[in-house]
Amino acid sequence: MADFLLELLSEEIPARMQDKARADLARLFGEELAKSGLTSAAIETFATPRRLALIARGLPLETEAVSEERKGPRASAPEQALAGFLRSTGLSREQLVERDGVLFAVIEKPGRKTADVLAEAVPAIVRAFPWPKSMRWGRASQTTESLRWVRPLQGIVALLGDAVVPFEIEGVASGAETVGHRFHHPGRITIGNADDYAAKLRACHVIVDQDARKALIREGATAAAANAGLVLVEDEGLVVENAGLTEWPVPLLGSFDSAFLQVPREVIQLTMRTNQKYFAVNDRDGKLAPNFICTANIVATDGGAKIVDGNRKVLAARLSDAKFFWEQDLKAPLDAYLPKLENMLFYEGMGTLRAKAERIAALAAWIAAEYFPERDPETARRAGLLAKADLATGMVGEFPELQGIMGGYYAEHAGEKPGTVSALQQQYVAAVEGCIPACVALADRIDTLAAFFAQGIRPTGSKDPFALRRAALQAIQTILVNGTRLNLLTVLERAKAGLSVDGGDVSLDTGELLDFFADRLKVQQREAGVRHDLIDAVFALGGEDDLVRLLARVKALQGFVETEDGANLLAGYKRAANILKKEEAPTVAAATPSEPAEIALVAALDAAAPKADAAIAAEDFEGAMAALATLRAPIDSFFEAVMVNDADPAKRAARLGMLARVRDAVHRVADFSRIEG
Amino acid sequence: MILQPYDMRMGAGTFHPATTLRALGPDPWNAAFVQPCRRPTDGRYGENPNRGQHYYQYQVMLKPSPPDLQDLYLGSLKRIGIDFSKHDIRFVEDDWESPTLGAWGLGWEVWCDGMEVTQFTYFQQMGGFDCKPVAGELTYGLERLAMYIQGVDSMYDLDFNGRGVTYGDIFLENERQMSTWNFEVADTDRLFDLFRKATAECELCLERKLPIPAYEQAIEASHIFNLLNARGVISVAERQAYIGRVRDLAKGSCAAWMEHNGWTA
């Protein structure tokens, strides 16, 4: 047994690719081993900006010899069949074994040296490596067939035990040498084997284990903040990214001019994070402190003073840019940006954002007037109109991630109402709360869905490039979180009318769009444990497009069908429905009920149907279920006591009529035929 | 070879024909030159310490890319006085793409203490053609490097001649006036007209199989487009179409250059 070490040294590997590269390397290596019947006790992988490494523990030094028996033709078979078999096995007639009149070939595959297997496997892995983007370089790139790697490949360490596994990939030969830290230890170092790899690198200022680097960054950043009486704003994404940018991470605290704090903190944090990979720091009250933590890749001889000062300068320039946009944008009130939306398309071929803003405004106002107790359609209209205005500001042009958030700030500065400010801030979150924000979010998403569906664009399979499923889901979440009682189909019709700018025809099937919402609702509710068949059962009744009421009904139904009464009623219903499905409608006059079970059922129906109706009208769905529950015993007795298919056509007609009444009574609550089980 | 700047307005040293056209074909090419660059939308009226609508790049192109290009590059930083024991040099992923040149490459922006001081690129395609062989391109930001060496916070405070004349003395008013012109004044009808004229002239040159003058007109059209962009008169929908137009001119020029030299794609 021996351990195998592989290191692929290259110029700097993008941080975002390192995790996947490790996983791919482990997978491809395992697959290559398996082809030769080898398995490793454990495969570990490591990545730094400059190296991708793998250690496979406990490899046998040779692959096992394999003896394989292949069945051939019968001994009496014609000459051609035998010749073909000999050709395919590479054996002669004398080497075949005969058993029960059939010829067998025994093919011996001798064991191979594991080193030989690896010398073929590694080049194959390197050539087929699935980097998201790869490149050619150097003299070899005269042809486009030359080796591709994420950045130029500079060296390969391949050691099985203490011995080099020799191979070459386009001029790069494997060996035992690598390099240490680019600046702390630029010379070459020799690795002995898998066991001393990490230690030798560490001695040369390279921490090869990414998790160890992450821990150093977490601890170092926390401590750097705490030493200054501050609190680190934790950000695991930044930890990972900085670990991918350093071989020897050293978090350092710096500060910036507090005059920049007049710019919203989201802007400062975003520019620090995305442009500079800095951590943000809060003061003890949770307010953003005028500080940053950068992660250097060296232990500087001056303690990092020059590095911190340089980073401070860069950040000052970035923040001065942000401040420039902030001040420029504030020179005009938010509504002054509306005309600029005329030059911005909502989507190719789907009108401008200016037109979209008008539609959101109109629909938001209508929803507010129609369905919200606050009855503040004018604020909803204003908020809807301004919702997209920040897309024309300099700040959002520079930092698109801040859409909405900036709109909120600019609306506040322009003296817009708090409802408007909140609507703008919240418009891109999943579940929007409050009257005005909800009206705007619903109007925006429903208009978007209507616009795309009207263009014939809808998600297919895994493809949903315009995030229409998410738009529907967010509308549903907004409706449910606010408990908003609205008739979705009516709102969809209204959105459709809004799309028709000049009174022309808009080809949109609102029923299909409602079904799309129903599907999204089922997916969303599945996570909450609500059965999709029950949602179907209520939707199937038709006319129910109030999602809040629909879910209340579904939940009551779910509670009911899971009781014994419910399960039995469902069984009785299904029996009734089956009989009704088979039987033709009776043509003779029905007899009056005579059997006691018949009389009891009719009495129960007479009592239950109006009770169920009244309960439903009062939205007391548990009450409606309780009314149905009273039918269970009479239905059971009915099926026990009487034959529906009586010889007397009048009796048969009467009994079919009773079953139809049972079905209709149950359908007041839900279409039970859709319920599974 | 040390060359001189190209005497046209351009957004980056990469537009210099000594980069763009020489990146094509099999012949080795090692050249360096300073190129003044104009990026109208980067104008800040002289109020940003390290960003302006006009600045200088020092451009190095080595073709084919030598195996020790990173070491050569670091050697150059050391030579101009950057001390690696006190400064944090980093190669941070930055895939370079020029939609107007139909070009892309992989490489990094090189950070010195968090500031981008160089763009380091291995060209993979130029004008839509695969680079065979690949060239390595180093683009140094001269003002930013000088800020490190002189230890100043703003490029306008750079000592330009060692006798007290600052970069600001020479360029600050230029930044103010040019920012105003770029963002607020430039007559957009005339700019649209210039764009059309450059396009037409480029096409004429292509018809006459003159790739170098054709490429000059592509450079011109690209800069006029940047000015129109700074004036905010190109809508999102039109933007892609304009970029595509310039790319067609650049690609046409590159194709004509390939043909002129008898190279095949």
Interface residues (C-beta under 8 A of the other chain):
Chain A: E11 E12 P14 A15 R16 P49 K133 S134 M135 R136 W137 G138 R139 A140 S141 Q142 T143 T144 V150 R151 P152 Q154 R182 F183 L245 Q276 Y278 C294 A296 N297 I298 A300 T301 D302 A305 K306 I307 D309 G310 N311 K313 V314 L315 A316 A317 S320 D321 F324 K340 N343 M344 L345 E348
Chain B: P26 R44 E47 N48 P49 N50 R51 P64 S65 P66 P67 Q70 F84 S85 K86 H87 D88 I89 R90 F91 V92 E93 D95 G105 L106 G107 W108 C112 D113 G114 M115 Y122 Q124 D130 C131 K132 P133 V134 G136 M147 Y148 D153 G232 S235 V236 A237
